[in-house]
Amino acid sequence: MSHHAPNKKAIEQELHNLAMNHAGKDLEKRGFEFIAVNSKLKKHPQFVCIDKNKQYYFVIVRAVILPENPNNYDVVWMESFKNHAREKDAKVLYAGVGVGSTEGEKEPIYLNQDYLLEYNGIQVLETNFN
């Protein structure tokens, strides 16, 4: 039986799902209610939530492979997303999740084994006009 590495797209989707699970649990703990969940890659926002005051939140979840910094995002893209959120009277939350191999940064990540996870919680991104 030939052993081939899982394709990159599949790994990206798996990492993305992992990041979403992680962020989702955090949102739940904070008392957010989920209105919509979208786990497809490149579909934003990943979560649409409301808080107890019925304020809407668009949550962006981003998975990166360490040592890339999970707190960095494409600022230009994010500006256009914030505009979209503003039109819908929603606030924007960002959750960056970094995943890495315990064997070293060049090693493949196997999610069924131990892996490193770097998560700094959910950040509120200002959507107000400056």
Backbone bond lengths (Angstrom), bond angles and torsions (degrees), N, CA, C in turn:
res aa  C-N    CA-C-N  psi(-1)  N-CA   C-N-CA  omega(-1)  CA-C   N-CA-C  phi
1 M - - - 1.447 - - 1.536 109.79 -
2 S 1.307 116.36 122.25 1.468 117.53 -179.06 1.527 109.50 -78.72
3 H 1.324 115.40 136.65 1.448 119.50 -179.78 1.519 108.89 -102.24
4 H 1.332 116.72 115.57 1.462 116.81 176.72 1.522 109.31 -118.30
5 A 1.312 114.61 148.72 1.462 120.52 -179.45 1.524 109.17 -64.14
6 P 1.326 116.78 143.36 1.464 119.31 176.44 1.529 108.76 -60.49
7 N 1.339 116.66 147.45 1.456 117.25 -176.12 1.522 111.49 -70.58
8 K 1.328 114.27 157.41 1.449 122.23 -171.70 1.530 111.25 -60.34
9 K 1.323 115.51 -40.51 1.463 120.43 -178.60 1.529 109.84 -60.29
10 A 1.325 116.41 -44.64 1.462 121.37 -179.20 1.524 110.36 -62.47
11 I 1.327 115.95 -41.49 1.462 120.06 179.90 1.526 109.81 -66.09
12 E 1.340 116.10 -43.50 1.460 120.09 178.03 1.516 110.86 -57.72
13 Q 1.332 116.24 -45.10 1.461 119.96 -179.30 1.531 110.63 -65.11
14 E 1.321 116.84 -39.79 1.468 120.86 178.78 1.525 111.80 -63.49
15 L 1.339 115.77 -44.01 1.462 120.46 178.24 1.516 109.99 -63.61
16 H 1.333 114.95 -40.40 1.454 121.51 179.38 1.535 110.04 -61.42
17 N 1.331 116.05 -44.90 1.471 120.43 179.20 1.522 111.29 -63.08
18 L 1.337 114.90 -40.48 1.454 120.60 178.67 1.534 110.16 -61.31
19 A 1.331 115.47 -46.58 1.464 121.15 179.47 1.526 110.04 -61.44
20 M 1.333 116.14 -41.37 1.458 120.52 -179.88 1.526 112.05 -65.17
21 N 1.322 116.36 -41.38 1.470 119.97 177.08 1.518 110.15 -58.97
22 H 1.315 113.92 -43.75 1.443 121.21 -177.65 1.529 111.13 -63.27
23 A 1.325 115.27 -49.76 1.461 120.93 179.96 1.535 110.47 -66.48
24 G 1.319 115.66 -38.20 1.467 120.74 -179.11 1.520 112.05 -61.55
25 K 1.322 116.34 -42.10 1.464 120.85 177.95 1.525 110.60 -63.14
26 D 1.335 115.00 -40.06 1.460 120.99 179.01 1.534 110.13 -63.41
27 L 1.327 116.36 -46.80 1.469 121.04 179.49 1.520 110.76 -59.64
28 E 1.327 114.88 -42.45 1.464 121.66 179.99 1.528 110.05 -60.56
29 K 1.350 115.06 -47.45 1.467 121.00 178.92 1.526 111.33 -56.89
30 R 1.328 115.69 -35.21 1.461 120.68 -178.01 1.526 112.49 -82.44
31 G 1.325 115.91 1.09 1.460 119.27 174.52 1.522 115.93 86.64
32 F 1.327 117.35 15.21 1.464 119.12 176.44 1.523 110.10 -75.93
33 E 1.312 115.04 149.43 1.459 120.61 175.66 1.524 107.42 -107.25
34 F 1.334 116.57 135.32 1.459 120.61 -176.09 1.527 111.11 -88.52
35 I 1.327 115.11 127.22 1.460 121.10 177.35 1.526 109.51 -99.53
36 A 1.317 115.84 -38.80 1.464 120.34 -179.69 1.525 109.56 -150.20
37 V 1.334 114.95 147.38 1.455 121.18 178.55 1.527 106.73 -131.93
38 N 1.310 116.04 131.39 1.460 119.67 178.58 1.516 110.05 -132.92
39 S 1.319 116.56 108.69 1.468 119.03 -173.92 1.524 113.30 -100.22
40 K 1.346 117.48 2.72 1.465 118.85 177.32 1.514 110.03 -68.12
41 L 1.329 116.26 138.52 1.459 120.57 176.75 1.521 109.89 -58.71
42 K 1.322 116.06 142.84 1.467 122.81 175.27 1.525 113.24 68.90
43 K 1.317 117.65 11.20 1.466 120.30 174.70 1.510 107.32 -106.55
44 H 1.325 117.15 125.38 1.460 121.24 -176.23 1.514 110.73 -126.84
45 P 1.298 119.97 148.50 1.458 127.06 -5.33 1.525 111.64 -76.92
46 Q 1.331 116.38 162.58 1.457 121.08 178.44 1.530 110.80 -75.17
47 F 1.317 116.38 -38.88 1.460 120.97 176.69 1.522 109.66 -129.46
48 V 1.324 115.32 139.65 1.456 120.34 165.33 1.521 105.14 -112.38
49 C 1.338 115.89 122.35 1.463 120.95 -176.21 1.517 109.97 -127.34
50 I 1.335 114.92 162.78 1.458 119.33 167.85 1.521 108.45 -128.80
51 D 1.324 115.65 152.10 1.461 119.39 174.39 1.530 108.49 -97.65
52 K 1.311 116.06 -175.96 1.473 118.37 -174.11 1.530 112.85 -67.09
53 N 1.339 116.80 -15.97 1.463 120.11 176.21 1.526 112.13 -93.79
54 K 1.328 115.73 12.17 1.466 122.41 179.58 1.536 113.09 65.23
55 Q 1.331 115.79 21.26 1.466 119.69 173.05 1.532 107.93 -76.85
56 Y 1.322 116.31 131.12 1.460 120.90 178.85 1.526 111.64 -83.40
57 Y 1.330 115.13 143.81 1.464 122.18 176.73 1.522 108.93 -130.37
58 F 1.317 116.13 132.60 1.462 121.79 170.85 1.514 106.30 -100.92
59 V 1.311 116.59 122.01 1.463 120.03 -176.30 1.524 110.45 -108.41
60 I 1.323 114.80 123.19 1.463 121.56 176.65 1.523 107.67 -98.84
61 V 1.312 116.30 124.95 1.464 120.62 177.07 1.522 107.45 -113.49
62 R 1.320 115.69 130.77 1.463 119.28 -179.88 1.524 110.14 -130.01
63 A 1.316 115.29 124.88 1.468 120.22 176.41 1.522 108.07 -100.02
64 V 1.325 116.38 133.08 1.464 119.81 174.46 1.516 108.57 -129.30
65 I 1.317 114.60 159.00 1.459 119.41 176.70 1.523 107.97 -95.68
66 L 1.328 116.13 122.36 1.457 121.09 179.26 1.535 108.76 -59.11
67 P 1.317 119.47 147.88 1.463 128.55 10.29 1.525 115.55 -85.29
68 E 1.343 119.00 9.88 1.463 118.49 175.76 1.530 109.09 -57.78
69 N 1.309 117.04 143.53 1.458 121.25 -176.80 1.530 111.28 -82.23
70 P 1.334 116.89 117.77 1.471 119.59 -177.52 1.533 113.24 -66.89
71 N 1.348 116.74 -14.89 1.460 118.43 -179.39 1.522 113.49 -85.45
72 N 1.323 116.82 -6.06 1.459 119.48 178.08 1.519 109.94 -88.66
73 Y 1.312 115.45 137.44 1.454 118.77 174.37 1.513 108.09 -140.39
74 D 1.300 116.51 168.61 1.452 122.67 -179.99 1.528 108.48 -74.69
75 V 1.323 115.31 106.27 1.462 121.30 -172.92 1.528 111.90 -63.35
76 V 1.324 116.08 -40.51 1.463 120.25 -178.85 1.525 110.28 -63.67
77 W 1.325 115.08 -48.10 1.465 119.76 177.50 1.526 110.13 -58.97
78 M 1.327 116.11 -43.41 1.457 120.98 -176.85 1.520 111.49 -63.79
79 E 1.328 117.61 -34.98 1.462 120.39 177.87 1.528 110.63 -61.08
80 S 1.324 116.06 -44.22 1.460 118.03 -179.38 1.528 110.42 -68.46
81 F 1.334 115.74 -33.41 1.459 118.76 177.41 1.531 110.62 -67.20
82 K 1.329 116.41 -40.04 1.469 120.63 178.58 1.526 110.94 -61.12
83 N 1.342 115.82 -38.54 1.463 119.79 177.38 1.517 110.25 -59.87
84 H 1.324 115.15 -44.49 1.458 121.68 178.30 1.527 110.12 -59.27
85 A 1.327 116.55 -44.35 1.460 121.65 -179.85 1.526 110.71 -63.92
86 R 1.336 115.28 -42.23 1.459 120.46 -179.17 1.527 111.44 -60.02
87 E 1.338 115.21 -42.26 1.471 120.11 178.25 1.520 111.10 -59.15
88 K 1.323 115.66 -32.02 1.467 120.55 -178.07 1.530 111.57 -95.99
89 D 1.333 115.60 7.64 1.455 120.99 -179.66 1.538 112.40 57.87
90 A 1.327 114.86 39.44 1.468 120.08 -179.82 1.524 109.44 -113.01
91 K 1.314 115.81 151.59 1.458 120.78 172.17 1.526 108.12 -93.30
92 V 1.329 115.97 155.28 1.469 120.25 -178.47 1.524 110.14 -108.14
93 L 1.319 114.78 128.65 1.461 121.03 174.63 1.521 107.56 -115.15
94 Y 1.329 115.33 145.75 1.457 119.99 -179.21 1.521 109.78 -127.28
95 A 1.322 115.71 129.85 1.458 120.67 176.69 1.523 108.54 -125.58
96 G 1.338 115.76 112.21 1.458 120.39 177.41 1.512 109.54 -101.49
97 V 1.323 115.83 131.51 1.457 120.44 -179.49 1.528 108.62 -125.74
98 G 1.333 115.32 124.11 1.459 119.74 177.52 1.522 110.07 -103.83
99 V 1.325 115.10 134.33 1.467 119.79 -179.90 1.526 108.73 -124.95
100 G 1.318 116.31 139.09 1.458 119.40 179.90 1.510 111.95 -147.01
101 S 1.316 115.42 165.94 1.455 120.71 177.13 1.532 109.77 -83.53
102 T 1.316 116.06 141.87 1.471 119.77 176.74 1.521 110.55 -72.41
103 E 1.343 116.76 -12.58 1.472 120.98 -176.47 1.524 112.44 -86.44
104 G 1.332 117.10 -5.49 1.463 119.68 -176.62 1.510 109.86 127.37
105 E 1.341 116.11 156.58 1.454 117.79 -168.28 1.523 115.87 -70.66
106 K 1.320 118.25 -17.15 1.470 118.18 179.56 1.539 111.22 -88.21
107 E 1.319 115.87 -7.34 1.467 119.26 -174.65 1.523 111.89 -82.08
108 P 1.338 115.90 150.08 1.469 118.19 177.13 1.530 111.08 -67.36
109 I 1.317 115.36 153.75 1.458 120.43 -179.41 1.530 108.13 -100.66
110 Y 1.320 115.43 127.11 1.459 119.38 175.20 1.518 107.28 -112.84
111 L 1.323 116.09 115.56 1.455 119.24 -172.46 1.527 112.92 -74.57
112 N 1.337 115.85 -8.68 1.472 118.30 176.39 1.526 110.85 -91.17
113 Q 1.335 115.83 2.24 1.460 120.45 176.35 1.519 108.81 -121.46
114 D 1.326 116.87 -178.12 1.463 119.02 177.68 1.520 110.36 -64.53
115 Y 1.312 115.95 137.04 1.454 119.61 174.56 1.525 107.92 -140.41
116 L 1.324 115.51 163.62 1.462 120.53 177.78 1.517 108.57 -88.35
117 L 1.320 115.43 142.90 1.449 119.49 178.09 1.521 108.09 -133.02
118 E 1.313 115.82 127.40 1.463 119.78 177.60 1.517 107.92 -119.01
119 Y 1.301 115.94 120.26 1.460 120.22 -175.39 1.520 108.84 -144.38
120 N 1.314 117.12 121.32 1.457 120.37 -177.14 1.515 112.94 -105.55
121 G 1.316 116.59 21.68 1.452 119.34 176.74 1.516 112.74 84.68
122 I 1.300 114.58 -174.73 1.449 121.64 -174.34 1.521 109.23 -95.52
123 Q 1.310 116.14 129.34 1.455 121.19 179.43 1.513 109.91 -104.83
124 V 1.322 115.92 137.47 1.456 120.72 173.41 1.516 107.31 -88.62
125 L 1.333 116.95 124.70 1.459 120.36 177.91 1.522 108.92 -99.16
126 E 1.314 116.05 130.71 1.458 120.30 -178.83 1.526 110.90 -63.47
127 T 1.323 117.05 127.53 1.456 119.16 176.44 1.520 111.28 -109.28
128 N 1.327 115.99 1.19 1.468 118.73 -179.86 1.513 111.22 -68.36
129 F 1.322 115.75 149.44 1.467 119.11 172.79 1.509 108.89 -66.63
130 N 1.330 116.40 137.72 1.466 118.36 179.83 1.531 109.85 -82.24
